[in-house]
Amino acid sequence: MKKRILNGPYLKPPEWLTGLSDEVKKVCLLIGQWTGSDGDKAVIETLSGLKYDAFMRLILPFTKGRIYLSIW
């Protein structure tokens, strides 16, 4: 029973672990929290190499509540 539980579907990697690139995860971990101010956007763009809107499109599906914006 122990082997079945430990090797079964309960140990699948979480979706956010495989769904985001390492670079995006590193930026999120480094910054932690941001407000969307021009300064925060500039830092995110510099660190990620992506435009702020593109960065947000990548991470929004993995945020609490799975927020999807209709403009994208």
C-alpha positions, -999 to +999 in steps of 0.1 A: +000+000+000+028+024+009+045+019-025+013+024-043+006+057-025+041+070-028+045+061-065+009+069-075-008+100-088-004+119-055+032+126-064+026+142-098+045+175-101+022+205-097+011+222-129+029+255-121+062+236-118+062+223-154+040+250-169+063+279-164+098+285-177+126+286-151+133+322-160+097+332-152+097+313-120+130+329-109+116+364-115+085+356-095+105+342-066+130+371-067+104+398-068+077+381-047+052+409-049+046+439-072+021+466-077+021+471-114+037+506-111+059+517-139+090+509-118+078+474-110+070+468-146+104+480-157+122+456-132+101+427-143+107+434-180+145+437-173+148+406-153+125+384-175+134+397-209+097+399-217+072+427-220+051+431-188+019+421-205+035+390-219+049+381-185+015+385-168-002+364-195+022+336-186+017+337-148-020+346-145-033+311-150-011+300-120-022+327-096-046+323-068-081+321-083-069+315-119-077+350-132-081+353-169-083+386-186-106+388-216-084+413-235-058+386-242 
